[in-house]
């Protein structure tokens, strides 16, 4: 069970309005008590924060606003003392424009070895004033930015995301060697694994061929489709196998296992499964649960297709309901459209991932959303394989949808001209205690994003003593998951004794999970006893939008 920490928004120990590593250290006992066994830390590297830390200037240090390397070492040691493994983000697709290697590339000029570290190309048109191709950025606008040198405009450089994030050129052995050193640096310091950001986008096709036009942007399609020139290129396999050899070397020397977690949106699913072939990545994020609608048929199809596909390569299926890039679960499930319909073939063929798809504007019923989010959490935790919790999910936090535009910092908001609200709403600092902002996030400093005035009842302190709170539900469920012999790895068997809008499956020995997504209460299986329920039963029956874990009667 992995808990994601977004450092800027987790806990502020020095009261400057920004979360820090010392705050993370202070909350290690909270994480242990919650019942997780691993933490994933989003980027804590030095960064201008043009994209929330995913624009890195030094991969082997800690941003001064977060603390020091000594603090990071103390966090890793403290986590290990509490039985928690530590994963951190590796951001190998792009750096910051302030990275020394990119500054050197700008100064060295066209054709230099320094520029070969990135993707520089001449423009098109008689004067080179048009980009090298039609590619669009995932954050909006073109994926190329023109360099202005001492003599005026010259070459262009590639950025899949913001212009402040130039893409590394992974065909260049110098880039491979740079990241070898980064990986060893953190593994040598005791970090247990790396979550590899944009793992499917590192290599770009030679010649930078144009892509079909995206009708929404007028630029070349940036989202994934099979054959796209920057997604899932063949050279990725050698890169991943090389990394795996580095990690396996630590276990071979009895220094502990080091793992790689792949963050990728590669489609179709069988293509993504190649990333977790033997000798490549250990696991890959499964975003299907995050995208799937709250509907029994879609959920069952989504679960089946992932369990079957992962079994073919012998890799565990991972489950993700939310993260720092998407609308919080409570809010998503409180909207009229809760996600995409799924079949065994996946979501609709015409649907393609676009960054703006995270931010569909719709009215929200947070009470309904929280009820469904609690039910979805029990479903997620009952499935075979690892699961991820994004900070604040255990508190039932909603998206902050009414942030003032002046407070927003996400580059996707600005690049899209405000047409999407960006990801700031899921990154608002956590409420820990007290009845007014900053709710114990810091002492009294204003957080880097404003917190809602209604969060007092959602603080961790307010929920600890409440038997019906979302935090109590997570603690209870994780305690059961950590000790129940049926949970964790293994298999499930679907039961077909309920109507189509109810999910029911069993796991051996003696465990059942029932998810009622129908419009009416349903009975428990004969002889079953409730272990954990996401909402109170009514007259002994399971109400709608409720999940129950069961101990089943023996034959």
Secondary structure, 3 states (H helix, E strand, C coil): CEEEECHHHCCCCCCCCCCCHHHHHHCHHHHHHHCCCEEEECCCCECCCCCCCCCCCECCCCCCCCCCHHHHHHHHHHHHHCCCEEEEEECCCECCCCCHHHHHHHHHCCCCCCHHHECEECCECCCCCECCCCEECCCCCECEEEEEECCEEEEEEECCCCCCCCEECCCCHHHHHHHHHHHHHHHHCCCCEEEECCCCCCCCCCCCCCCCECCCCCCECCCCCCCCCCCCCCCHHHHHHHHHHHHHHHHHCCCCCCEEEECCCCCCHHHHHHHHCCCCCCEECCCHHHHECCCHHHHHHHHHHHHHHHHHHCCCCCEECCCCCCCCHHHHHCECCCCECEECCEECCCCCCCHHHHHCCCCECHHHHHHHHHHHHHHHHHCCCCEEEECCHHHCCCCCCCCCHHHCCCHHHHHCCCCCCCCHHHCCCCCCCCCCCCCCCCCCCCCCCCCCCCCHHHCHHHHHCCCCCHHHHHHHHHHHHHHCCCCCCCCCEECCCCCCCEEEEEECCCEEEEEECCCCCECCCCCCEEEEECCCCECCEECCCEEEEEECCCC
